[in-house]
């Protein structure tokens, strides 16, 4: 049976910082290390707190997971 061994998990915020000369969005990203077994509802609550503290509008919240796959 295949399993995974978590290496790292990061909660990310994508913020819109305006538009360039060609009217393409300028984005800023920030990410924070979180526990790999964190509850998704709790992570979203944390993201909402960060969103309220950001001066730029948050357009996306992401969760990036890195794991080893083991046979």
N, C-alpha and C positions, 0 to 999 in steps of 0.2 A: 504494500500500500504506500502511496506517495504522501508525503507530508511536507509542511513548510516550517522553517525556523526563522522567526522574525529577526531582522537585523536592526531596522530603524523605521520609525513612522513619523511623518511631519504633517502638521496642519498648515495649510497655505491660504493666504489672502491675496486676491488679485484686485488692484485698485486702479481706477481710471484717473490719469493725471492730466488729461486734456487731449488735444489733437495736434498733429504736426501740419506742415505746410500742404501736404496732399490730403488732408482731412482723415488721416489714419489715426486710430486711437493710440495714445501713449499710455502704456500700462506700467505699473510698479508692482512688484511682488515681494512678499515677506513670508517667511515660514518659521514654524516653531516646532521643536521636538516634543513629541507626546508619547505616552506609553502605548505600546502596541496592542494592549488589551483594553484600551479606553473605550467606554461606551459611546456609540455614535451620537446619541442624544446629548450627552455631556459635552462632546467635542463641538457640536453645533451651538450649544449654549455658550461655550468659551468663545467661539467665533463671533457670536452676536455681541459679546462684551467688547471684543477687540474692534468690531465694526463701529460700536458707539464711540470708541476712543479715537478712531481714525479721522483725519481731516479731509482725506480724499474719499470719494464714494467707492465702496467695496462692490465689485461686480460679480465675483465668484469666490467660493470657498472650496478648497480642494483637500484631499487626503492622499498622501503619497506613502506607499508601503514598499519596503525593500525586504526581501526574504530569500533565504537559501531554500532551494527545492531539494528534497532528499527522497531517494528511492527506498 
